[in-house]
């Protein structure tokens, strides 16, 4: 399972919130909290239909063809509705990793 699919699935199953709360109970902006907050903002901005497509594709792990048949849409429509969200999730993860590396570098330099 790739990192994007893992994070989307973790978010929608509630695992990301539980993990984030367990890792960081101080409300500091850790990489995990950054990802959780950014994904919450992203998914809150989506329509119900787009959320449904994301859930079917990444949580229920259906193929594009299976989602298309279930929703009576063609695959290109599903891609058009889900790809921008997936791209944003990739960017969120990349930003969190970049910020984590910057924070670690600053910690090392301060020691």
C-alpha positions in Angstrom: 0.0 0.0 0.0 1.4 3.4 -0.9 1.9 6.2 1.5 -1.0 8.3 0.1 -3.5 5.4 0.2 -2.3 4.5 3.7 -2.8 8.1 5.0 -6.2 8.5 3.4 -7.4 5.2 4.8 -5.9 6.0 8.2 -7.7 9.4 8.2 -11.1 8.0 7.3 -11.0 5.1 9.7 -10.2 7.5 12.6 -6.8 5.9 13.1 -4.9 9.1 12.2 -6.7 11.1 14.9 -6.0 8.5 17.6 -2.4 8.1 16.5 -1.9 11.9 16.4 -3.4 12.4 19.8 -1.3 9.6 21.3 2.0 10.9 19.8 1.4 14.5 20.7 -0.9 15.4 23.6 0.6 18.9 23.8 -1.1 20.3 20.6 2.4 21.1 19.1 2.5 21.1 15.3 4.3 17.8 14.8 4.4 16.3 11.3 1.6 14.0 12.2 -0.6 16.8 13.5 0.2 18.9 10.5 -0.9 16.1 8.2 -4.1 15.5 10.2 -5.0 19.2 10.3 -4.3 19.7 6.6 -6.2 16.6 5.6 -9.2 17.6 7.8 -9.2 21.0 6.1 -8.9 19.4 2.6 -11.7 16.8 3.2 -14.0 19.3 4.8 -13.8 21.4 1.6 -14.9 18.5 -0.6 -18.4 17.8 -1.8 -20.2 14.7 -0.5 -19.9 13.1 -3.9 -16.2 13.7 -4.1 -15.8 12.3 -0.5 -17.8 9.2 -1.6 -15.5 8.6 -4.5 -12.4 9.0 -2.4 -13.8 6.6 0.2 -14.7 4.0 -2.4 -11.3 4.2 -4.1 -9.0 4.5 -1.1 -10.8 3.1 1.9 -12.9 0.3 0.3 -10.0 -0.3 -2.1 -12.1 -0.5 -5.2 -10.6 -0.2 -8.7 -11.6 2.7 -10.9 -13.7 0.3 -12.9 -15.6 -0.9 -9.8 -16.2 2.7 -8.6 -17.4 3.7 -12.1 -19.9 0.8 -12.2 -21.1 1.4 -8.7 -21.6 5.2 -9.2 -22.7 5.0 -12.8 -19.8 7.2 -13.9 -17.0 6.7 -16.3 -13.4 6.3 -15.1 -12.3 9.7 -16.5 -14.9 11.4 -14.4 -13.8 9.6 -11.3 -10.1 10.6 -12.0 -11.1 14.2 -12.6 -12.9 14.3 -9.2 -10.3 12.3 -7.2 -6.9 13.1 -8.7 -6.7 16.7 -7.5 -7.4 15.6 -3.9 -4.8 12.8 -4.1 -2.3 15.3 -5.4 -3.0 17.6 -2.5 -2.6 14.7 0.0 0.8 14.0 -1.6 1.8 17.6 -1.2 0.6 17.6 2.4 2.8 14.6 3.2 5.8 16.1 1.4 5.5 19.4 3.3 5.3 17.5 6.6 8.4 15.5 5.8 10.2 18.7 4.7 9.2 20.5 7.9 10.3 17.6 10.0 13.7 17.6 8.3 14.1 21.3 8.9 13.1 20.9 12.6 15.6 18.1 13.0 18.4 20.1 11.4 17.6 23.0 13.7 17.7 20.7 16.8 21.1 19.3 15.7 22.5 22.7 15.1 21.3 23.9 18.5 23.1 21.1 20.3 
